[in-house]
């Protein structure tokens, strides 16, 4: 560990600052530009005064704990090597959107962190406010550069790396480093569902009677859910010598966790490009979500899923935020959500399986959203020494070994190719086998990661723009209007567009 950490720091000699073309979007002063390009050296972290950085995140406890362990390790090793540093970690409430709001509100008073996590659309907001630091100088530094990234190679997964290349003043810059990536998959109570799959003829059954539900379609999910609805008074299953039956409070057998992801992904599945937003060469975005393609997708689900009480958003089932909460108490049997929460779907009351996100039957438009945050440095309130310290922390959190460690403890997908190809990560995936000695510890995470990697060929992301986070929030509200409050498609979309227009986001109703 010590040798790896010393390599991470680099040689420690002064780095020559590369000239950036990034200009200050807000002030445009010479002092602001100079501050952006200054780089400290390791010697600046050894003075009498402690160099302290604020790190903000918004993870739940299951993710915060392993993240903060890695940060503690970084801090301890830096101090052991004689650096007078400290990392102050703050968990901002309200999730990712709460974190973004806290930054936006604190920008004028400089009450903002030095390092933080965020989505690309959040970074677009920070670019607009001249808050975010271009990392090109650090990535390309001879002394402190990013291992595995050069003009001839890049160890980061291509789609993840492309996501943090964003336009600033007309030119592309690296404004963040990929950190925690996930996608959406489907988890289910196989003790209940597998016999139904056999009855309906779905999936494949091996010689020992084990069912594998690969590449499920929405039609299959709805049919399985309909079977549960129609037979809930007589259905039972056995697991570990216990007999279980559906709860009398079961309202829907299947829940989809993210409203906005559901709209965005199914729109892709139903129709191709231009379904949601378009971004022009200047980086300005136009909302195009109100069209015949998205109407066809949502009409299908409203008719086939909502009306027949087979699929819903978790808010309709009670107070739970996620479908996994209903699985645990026999109020649901299928949960569609993030790989980062896969462990929450596991239970001692049934055997959990994970598979790929459902697709539209017969469609060539396979799609599932790629999500997760990146690490960035904010420049407005930070000194060159704080920026260097923040950069070294980012390198620590994203190196190969730590990416495998973080993945095994959280279910997030490693952002580096070397991490995915490592022996340790392959051993983690092997824990999906119930006969594995590691199954009890990492079985659920391994199942989720295997499902995620199986659908990686049709991952997609949207190009962020200033205001795209507002659009994402607003389309989630539109889904709630339709699914929870019984509003028709046009009414929900009209409200959605009005919300966007209030934020001066261009909206276009398509054919």
C-alpha positions, 0 to 999 in steps of 0.5 A: 500500500505504501509503495502504491501511494508514493507512486500516486503522489508522483516525484514531488518536484515542481510541475510546470503549469500548462497554459489553459485556454479556459477563461473565467466565464464570470469575471474575465479578469487577468487575476482569475485566469492566473489563479486557474492555471497556478499549480502548487507543489508537494512542498506546499503541503508541508508547511506549518499551516495545515492545508485543509480541503472540504469534500462534499458528497450526498451518499447514503450510509451504505456508500458513504461509509466505504467512501469515507474509509478511503478518504481516511486512508488517504489522509492517514498516509499523507500525514505519515509521509510528512504532509500537513493536511486534512480532509473535512468530509460533509454529507449534504442532505437531499441527495445529489439535487440537494448537494447541487442546490447547496453549491448554487446557494453558497456560490455568492458567499464562497460557502462551497467545497473544494472537492465534490461529486456531481453529475455532468448536468450539475457541472454544466451549472457550475461552468455557467457560474464560473465555479468549476476548475478545468483539470487539464493541467493536472491530468497532463502534469509530468509530476502529478498526472493521471496514471493510464491517461495519455495521448495514446491510451486511456485506462478509463472506460471511454463513455465515462471519460467522454462524459466529463469532457465539456465545453467551456468558452467554446472549447472542450476541457476535462472538468471532472474525473469519473468516480462512481458509475451505475446503471439500472437492472432488474432484481426479483424474488426468484423463489416466487418468480422462477416457477411463474417463468416456467409456467409462462415459458419465459427464460431458459431452464437447465437440466437441473430445473434452474431458470435463467431470465436473460434479456427480459422484455417489458411484455414478459415483466408485465405478464409475470406481474399480471400472473401474480395479480391474478393469483395472489390469493393462492400463490405461495413459495418456499425458501429455507424450509419456510413458506411465504405468501404475498402480503394482503397489502400488496398493491403492485408486484413490480416497482420502477424506482426512478421516474425520470430514468423510466421516462428517458430510457423507455423513450429511447427504446420506443424511438431513437434520437431527439426523444428528450433534448437536443444540444447545439454546438454552442452548448444550448439545449432544447427540450423535445420530449413532448412528441409521438414517440414518448406518448406511445411509450407512456400510453403503453405503460399507462394502459398495460401496467398502471391500469392493470396494477402490474407496474408502478412507481414506489410512491404509489405503494405507500411511504417507501422510496424504493421497490426493494423495500417492498420486496423485503416484506412480500409486497412486491416481487420485482424491483427495477432500479440502480445497481448501487442499491442492489444489496437492498434487494437481497433478503433471508426470506427469498433467493434474489436474482438480478438480470438486465433492464427490460427492453421493448420486445422486437425493437432494435432500440435497446437502451438503458441509462448510464448514470453515476457521478464524477469528482470535480474541484471548485476553484472559486474559494480554493487555493493552489495548495488546496487544489493540488491536495484535492487532485491527489485525493481524486487520484487516490479514489480513482486508482485501480485498487481503490476502484475495485474496493469501492465496487465490492462494497457498494455495487458501483461499476469500476471506472477503470478498465484495469480495475475491471480486468484485475484478478480481484474484480474477477474474484468479486464477480465469482461471488455470484455463485451460491457455492462461493465462500464469498457469496454471503458477503458479496453475492448480491453485489456480484449479481448486480455487476454481472447484470450491469456488464451484460447490458453495457453495449447499449448504455447511453447518456445525455449531453448535459447543458445549463439547465438540464438538471432542471429538465430531468427533475421536471420530467420526473414530476411529469411521471408522478403526475401520470402514474400517481395522480392520474393525469393524462399524458398531454396535461402532464407534459404541458406542466413539464414544459411550463416548468422548463419555460419558467427557467428559460429553457427552450421547449419544442413540441415534436410530431 
